[in-house]
Amino acid sequence: MVTPVKVFVTSDRYGSETSGLELEREMIQRFPELDIDLRGAPAQNEDQLIELGQEADALLVSTREAITRRVLENIPNVKVISRYGVGLDNVDLDAAADVGIVVTHYPGYCTAEVADHAMALLLAVNRRIVEQDRDLHDGAWTKFGSATGGILRGPVPPLRQMTLGIVGFGRIGQALAERARPFGLTMLASDPYVAPDVAEARGVTLLPLDEMLPQVDLLTIHAPLTPETRGLISAARLAAMKPDASIINTARGPIIDLDALAAHLQQHPIARAALDVVYPEPLPADHPLYTLPNVIHTPHSAYYSEQSVITVRQETFNEAMAVLMGHLPRTVANPAVLERVSLSPRPV
């Protein structure tokens, strides 16, 4: 028996007419048990999500859609919400469990890409790559000749003499440590949910955050955005760091108090930051972080490679279809929902 289902892609990255759903439409053929009505329906607000949820059996969402309790309590037909990516800070998981909606995602998404990007930013900050490029475009090489010291805006200490602090030592934090190890950095990490032996096996010493921060020359953030990590890097914690320490953030913008960071960087011009994520995104064009010379920006692109986008679209679609067929997805982000919903193991 074939079951008719309606699947709405609410992400404007994949679900609009311009983005197309060619990949997802090809994948429909893999699920002959389902008669899939697939639609691209980008949603900009709660009311639009609620309207879609009157018809949809599954919603495929990304970062921007706020899946609040109000939304979840007013989408009676939805059985599964499948999130493109890793973070779940835009989905109220408790509310989803309360109403019997399974939330799934793909935790393995873009681990290598984000770790690569963070390492690239770390190297760019240490070696002053972006600064040198900007200055040479402005004629510095012609002006100073081969006098490298005259071109450089500040010191370039060798990485082998520096200490790296990693905030969040999950998949991406661990992948970053693997990339950093050959450079000879002393590596510390802070993560209350990771056992010390996990860090030690990767050549990393686990410390409480406030004990770690004063010791680091470079700080890279790989924690999820949760109530406890929002504003984690505050003005007080910035003040506790070395005045020339650099910060790299490829996780979530609100983990750093950005106003405090801008003030810190203004007061400590020898400190630097490399930010792939900010809040809001994008920042207003006149935000101080755009005008400071000791900041590198990339446009929330750490996740990206052509292959990573293909993989996350496939995995997101597959897991939603598994739930619609009554099977457990590989990852249930709100396990309390299983008290309300009965799902069988996926056939081998």
Backbone torsions as a table, in degrees:
resi	resn	phi	psi	omega
1	MET	NA	132.6	-179.5
2	VAL	-94.9	130.7	-178.5
3	THR	-100.4	121.9	176.9
4	PRO	-75.8	132.9	178.2
5	VAL	-138.8	151.2	176.7
6	LYS	-113.1	126.0	-176.8
7	VAL	-121.0	118.9	-178.5
8	PHE	-110.7	126.3	173.5
9	VAL	-93.3	108.8	-175.3
10	THR	-91.4	-10.5	179.9
11	SER	-70.3	131.6	177.7
12	ASP	-75.0	-9.4	175.2
13	ARG	-73.4	-34.8	-171.6
14	TYR	-120.8	-21.5	-169.4
15	GLY	-99.1	-1.6	-178.0
16	SER	-85.6	168.5	179.1
17	GLU	-62.9	-33.7	-177.9
18	THR	-75.9	-33.2	179.8
19	SER	-75.0	-37.8	-179.3
20	GLY	76.2	161.5	179.9
21	LEU	-129.4	37.0	-175.8
22	GLU	-59.9	-43.1	-178.5
23	LEU	-62.4	-46.6	-179.6
24	GLU	-64.6	-37.8	179.8
25	ARG	-66.1	-34.6	175.1
26	GLU	-64.5	-36.0	-175.9
27	MET	-73.2	-20.7	179.6
28	ILE	-54.2	-34.2	-176.4
29	GLN	-63.7	-18.2	-179.0
30	ARG	-78.9	-6.1	-174.5
31	PHE	-126.1	70.5	-177.6
32	PRO	-65.8	-17.1	178.8
33	GLU	-72.1	-14.9	-176.1
34	LEU	-118.3	138.3	170.7
35	ASP	-98.0	95.2	-167.4
36	ILE	-93.7	119.8	171.3
37	ASP	-97.3	100.3	-174.9
38	LEU	-99.6	128.0	-178.0
39	ARG	-135.1	141.0	169.5
40	GLY	-89.0	120.6	-174.9
41	ALA	-143.3	71.4	-179.0
42	PRO	-54.4	134.1	-178.2
43	ALA	-116.6	131.2	-175.8
44	GLN	-101.0	-15.8	-175.3
45	ASN	-155.7	177.1	-177.4
46	GLU	-61.3	-43.0	-177.4
47	ASP	-61.2	-39.7	178.6
48	GLN	-67.1	-39.2	177.0
49	LEU	-63.3	-41.9	178.9
50	ILE	-63.7	-41.0	178.4
51	GLU	-61.6	-43.8	178.8
52	LEU	-64.1	-37.1	-175.7
53	GLY	-70.6	-7.5	174.4
54	GLN	-72.9	-23.5	-178.5
55	GLU	-111.7	-35.2	-168.3
56	ALA	-70.9	142.6	168.1
57	ASP	-91.7	-26.8	-180.0
58	ALA	-142.4	140.2	173.5
59	LEU	-116.3	131.0	174.2
60	LEU	-107.8	113.5	-168.5
61	VAL	-121.6	163.3	176.6
62	SER	-121.1	-150.0	-172.8
63	THR	-75.0	-34.1	-165.5
64	ARG	-81.5	-24.0	-177.3
65	GLU	-77.5	125.9	179.1
66	ALA	-88.6	105.3	-178.8
67	ILE	-93.5	84.1	-172.9
68	THR	-89.2	172.3	175.7
69	ARG	-59.1	-41.0	178.7
70	ARG	-57.7	-44.9	178.0
71	VAL	-61.7	-49.8	-173.5
72	LEU	-63.8	-33.4	-179.4
73	GLU	-79.6	-2.7	-177.0
74	ASN	-126.8	22.7	175.7
75	ILE	-125.5	74.6	-167.3
76	PRO	-65.4	-23.5	-176.3
77	ASN	-89.3	-15.5	-173.6
78	VAL	-72.9	128.9	179.6
79	LYS	-104.0	-27.3	-176.2
80	VAL	-147.8	140.8	170.1
81	ILE	-117.9	120.4	-179.1
82	SER	-111.9	124.7	-172.0
83	ARG	-98.6	125.8	173.1
84	TYR	-68.9	102.3	174.7
85	GLY	120.3	-160.4	-170.3
86	VAL	-101.8	-54.5	-171.9
87	GLY	-65.1	145.6	-179.4
88	LEU	-126.0	19.3	-175.5
89	ASP	-68.6	-14.3	178.9
90	ASN	-95.5	4.9	-179.3
91	VAL	-120.0	127.9	176.3
92	ASP	-80.4	96.5	-174.2
93	LEU	-67.8	-36.8	179.0
94	ASP	-64.5	-43.2	179.7
95	ALA	-65.0	-38.9	178.6
96	ALA	-62.3	-41.1	177.7
97	ALA	-64.9	-39.3	-178.7
98	ASP	-61.0	-34.4	-176.7
99	VAL	-100.0	4.4	175.2
100	GLY	79.7	27.2	177.1
101	ILE	-102.5	123.6	178.2
102	VAL	-77.0	132.4	174.8
103	VAL	-111.8	127.3	178.1
104	THR	-131.7	161.1	179.3
105	HIS	-157.8	-172.6	-176.5
106	TYR	-123.6	89.6	-175.0
107	PRO	-60.8	-24.8	-178.5
108	GLY	-81.2	-0.1	-175.9
109	TYR	-60.6	129.0	168.7
110	CYS	54.4	24.7	177.8
111	THR	-56.2	-50.7	-177.8
112	ALA	-65.5	-41.6	-177.5
113	GLU	-62.2	-45.6	-178.3
114	VAL	-67.5	-40.6	177.8
115	ALA	-63.5	-40.2	176.5
116	ASP	-60.8	-45.5	-177.0
117	HIS	-65.1	-43.0	178.9
118	ALA	-62.2	-41.2	178.9
119	MET	-65.7	-38.6	177.6
120	ALA	-62.7	-42.5	178.6
121	LEU	-67.0	-38.7	177.3
122	LEU	-59.4	-46.4	179.8
123	LEU	-66.5	-40.0	180.0
124	ALA	-63.6	-39.7	178.2
125	VAL	-66.5	-48.3	-177.6
126	ASN	-63.6	-46.4	-176.4
127	ARG	-87.2	1.2	178.7
128	ARG	56.0	40.5	-174.7
129	ILE	-63.5	-49.3	-176.2
130	VAL	-66.5	-41.6	178.3
131	GLU	-59.5	-46.1	-179.1
132	GLN	-63.7	-40.7	178.4
133	ASP	-62.0	-46.6	179.3
134	ARG	-59.7	-45.4	-175.3
135	ASP	-68.7	-36.1	177.9
136	LEU	-69.6	-34.2	173.7
137	HIS	-62.7	-28.3	179.4
138	ASP	-90.9	8.2	173.8
139	GLY	95.7	13.4	-174.9
140	ALA	-63.6	-35.2	-177.7
141	TRP	-68.3	-39.7	176.9
142	THR	-64.0	-39.7	-177.0
143	LYS	-70.9	-44.1	-172.8
144	PHE	-101.8	-8.1	-178.4
145	GLY	64.9	-138.9	-176.4
146	SER	-87.2	9.7	-178.0
147	ALA	-78.2	84.9	-177.1
148	THR	-55.5	-41.6	-179.6
149	GLY	-60.5	-28.7	178.0
150	GLY	-75.7	-27.7	-179.6
151	ILE	-81.0	-39.9	-175.3
152	LEU	-63.4	139.2	178.5
153	ARG	-82.7	-13.3	-177.7
154	GLY	-171.2	-176.8	-176.0
155	PRO	-69.5	156.9	175.7
156	VAL	-127.3	84.7	-180.0
157	PRO	-71.9	147.7	178.3
158	PRO	-68.0	139.2	-179.4
159	LEU	-58.1	-32.9	-176.7
160	ARG	-65.9	-12.5	177.3
161	GLN	-105.6	10.1	-173.6
162	MET	-112.4	161.1	177.9
163	THR	-113.7	128.1	179.2
164	LEU	-104.1	130.3	173.9
165	GLY	-107.6	132.4	-178.6
166	ILE	-116.1	116.8	178.3
167	VAL	-95.4	110.1	-174.3
168	GLY	95.8	112.1	-174.5
169	PHE	-120.9	47.3	172.5
170	GLY	-86.0	-148.5	-175.8
171	ARG	-55.6	-49.2	-174.4
172	ILE	-74.3	-41.7	177.1
173	GLY	-58.6	-41.2	178.5
174	GLN	-68.5	-38.8	178.0
175	ALA	-65.1	-36.9	176.7
176	LEU	-64.8	-40.9	179.0
177	ALA	-61.6	-38.5	177.6
178	GLU	-61.9	-38.2	-180.0
179	ARG	-73.8	-33.1	-176.3
180	ALA	-80.2	-25.6	-173.7
181	ARG	-54.3	-45.8	-177.0
182	PRO	-62.7	-15.4	-179.3
183	PHE	-84.5	-4.0	175.0
184	GLY	81.1	13.9	177.7
185	LEU	-67.0	144.5	164.5
186	THR	-76.4	127.6	-172.8
187	MET	-118.0	128.2	174.8
188	LEU	-119.6	156.0	176.7
189	ALA	-143.8	153.2	175.0
190	SER	-129.1	120.2	178.1
191	ASP	-163.2	110.7	-176.0
192	PRO	-69.9	-8.8	-176.7
193	TYR	-106.3	8.2	-179.1
194	VAL	-115.4	136.2	178.7
195	ALA	-75.2	145.1	-179.0
196	PRO	-54.9	-36.1	-176.8
197	ASP	-68.1	-26.9	175.9
198	VAL	-64.3	-43.7	178.4
199	ALA	-69.3	-44.3	-177.4
200	GLU	-61.1	-34.7	179.4
201	ALA	-63.9	-18.5	179.6
202	ARG	-108.7	15.6	177.6
203	GLY	74.4	27.4	-174.8
204	VAL	-122.6	138.9	176.6
205	THR	-97.9	127.8	-178.6
206	LEU	-90.1	129.6	-179.0
207	LEU	-138.0	156.1	169.0
208	PRO	-61.4	148.6	-174.1
209	LEU	-55.6	-48.1	-174.7
210	ASP	-70.6	-19.9	173.3
211	GLU	-81.7	-31.3	-177.1
212	MET	-77.1	-42.3	-169.3
213	LEU	-54.9	-43.8	-178.4
214	PRO	-66.4	-13.8	-175.2
215	GLN	-93.2	-14.9	-167.6
216	VAL	-93.4	148.0	171.6
217	ASP	-97.0	-28.3	179.7
218	LEU	-133.1	134.2	179.9
219	LEU	-124.7	125.0	178.4
220	THR	-121.7	135.9	-170.8
221	ILE	-107.8	127.0	-179.5
222	HIS	-139.0	30.0	179.7
223	ALA	-91.3	153.4	172.5
224	PRO	-73.7	159.5	174.5
225	LEU	-86.0	114.7	177.9
226	THR	-135.2	171.4	176.3
227	PRO	-54.8	-34.1	-177.8
228	GLU	-80.7	-20.7	179.1
229	THR	-99.1	-11.0	177.0
230	ARG	-63.2	123.8	-177.7
231	GLY	69.7	20.5	-177.1
232	LEU	-58.6	-44.1	177.9
233	ILE	-90.8	90.8	-173.6
234	SER	-96.3	178.0	177.4
235	ALA	-59.6	-40.8	-178.9
236	ALA	-65.6	-39.7	-179.4
237	ARG	-74.0	-33.4	174.0
238	LEU	-62.7	-41.0	-179.7
239	ALA	-65.5	-25.1	-179.9
240	ALA	-79.2	-12.1	-177.6
241	MET	-84.9	164.3	174.6
242	LYS	-59.7	144.4	-176.4
243	PRO	-65.5	-17.3	179.6
244	ASP	-109.6	12.3	-179.0
245	ALA	-70.9	148.7	180.0
246	SER	-111.6	148.3	-178.2
247	ILE	-121.5	132.0	175.6
248	ILE	-118.5	128.0	178.9
249	ASN	-127.7	112.8	174.1
250	THR	-119.9	18.3	-175.5
251	ALA	-99.2	-91.1	178.0
252	ARG	-139.0	138.4	-176.2
253	GLY	-56.2	-45.6	-174.8
254	PRO	-69.2	-4.4	176.1
255	ILE	-66.0	-27.7	176.2
256	ILE	-104.9	135.5	168.9
257	ASP	-72.3	100.9	-170.6
258	LEU	-69.8	-32.0	175.4
259	ASP	-65.3	-41.0	177.2
260	ALA	-65.2	-38.8	178.9
261	LEU	-64.0	-44.2	179.3
262	ALA	-59.9	-44.2	178.9
263	ALA	-63.9	-40.7	179.4
264	HIS	-62.8	-42.7	-178.2
265	LEU	-71.2	-31.1	174.9
266	GLN	-68.3	-39.2	-178.7
267	GLN	-77.3	-24.0	-177.8
268	HIS	-126.9	78.0	-176.2
269	PRO	-63.4	-14.5	176.3
270	ILE	-84.4	-12.3	172.4
271	ALA	-79.3	157.1	-179.6
272	ARG	-140.9	160.9	176.2
273	ALA	-139.9	147.4	173.6
274	ALA	-129.5	114.8	-169.7
275	LEU	-120.5	116.7	170.5
276	ASP	-91.8	-21.1	-178.3
277	VAL	-128.4	144.8	178.6
278	VAL	-142.7	-177.5	175.1
279	TYR	-151.5	125.0	-4.6
280	PRO	-73.3	170.4	177.0
281	GLU	-114.4	123.7	-7.2
282	PRO	-78.1	163.1	172.7
283	LEU	-67.6	155.1	172.0
284	PRO	-56.0	145.2	-174.1
285	ALA	-60.0	-24.0	-179.0
286	ASP	-96.5	12.0	-179.9
287	HIS	-63.7	139.8	-178.2
288	PRO	-55.7	-30.7	-178.5
289	LEU	-65.2	-19.9	175.5
290	TYR	-82.4	-21.2	-175.5
291	THR	-97.3	-16.6	-177.1
292	LEU	-75.4	135.1	-179.0
293	PRO	-75.5	-12.3	-177.1
294	ASN	-102.0	30.5	177.6
295	VAL	-129.7	133.6	171.4
296	ILE	-107.3	135.6	177.8
297	HIS	-119.8	141.4	162.7
298	THR	-131.1	153.9	-166.0
299	PRO	-89.8	62.0	-178.1
300	HIS	49.2	51.5	-175.1
301	SER	-113.1	3.8	-176.2
302	ALA	-60.6	-30.5	-178.0
303	TYR	-69.3	-18.1	-159.2
304	TYR	-87.6	129.9	154.7
305	SER	-150.5	158.1	-180.0
306	GLU	-57.4	-40.1	-178.2
307	GLN	-70.4	-37.8	-178.8
308	SER	-63.1	-36.3	179.9
309	VAL	-68.2	-41.6	177.3
310	ILE	-61.9	-46.5	-176.5
311	THR	-62.7	-45.3	-177.0
312	VAL	-67.6	-33.2	177.6
313	ARG	-67.1	-41.0	178.9
314	GLN	-64.8	-48.4	-176.3
315	GLU	-66.6	-39.4	179.7
316	THR	-62.8	-43.8	179.4
317	PHE	-67.5	-45.8	-178.5
318	ASN	-58.6	-43.4	-176.1
319	GLU	-69.7	-36.0	176.0
320	ALA	-64.3	-41.9	-179.5
321	MET	-66.1	-35.3	178.0
322	ALA	-57.9	-46.2	-179.5
323	VAL	-65.3	-41.0	-179.8
324	LEU	-64.1	-23.8	176.3
325	MET	-91.2	4.6	177.2
326	GLY	86.9	16.2	-177.8
327	HIS	-107.9	155.9	174.0
328	LEU	-69.3	131.5	169.7
329	PRO	-73.8	168.3	179.2
330	ARG	-61.9	-35.0	-178.9
331	THR	-128.9	125.8	171.4
332	VAL	-108.6	110.4	-174.7
333	ALA	-75.0	-21.1	178.6
334	ASN	-124.1	74.0	-172.5
335	PRO	-57.7	-22.1	177.8
336	ALA	-61.6	-20.5	179.8
337	VAL	-64.5	-23.4	-177.3
338	LEU	-70.1	-9.5	171.2
339	GLU	-75.9	-18.2	-177.6
340	ARG	-111.2	-23.0	-174.7
341	VAL	-121.4	134.3	178.4
342	SER	-101.9	117.7	179.0
343	LEU	-126.8	140.1	-178.5
344	SER	-94.9	156.2	175.6
345	PRO	-57.6	146.7	179.9
346	ARG	-68.7	135.7	179.3
347	PRO	-61.3	144.7	178.6
348	VAL	-75.8	NA	NA
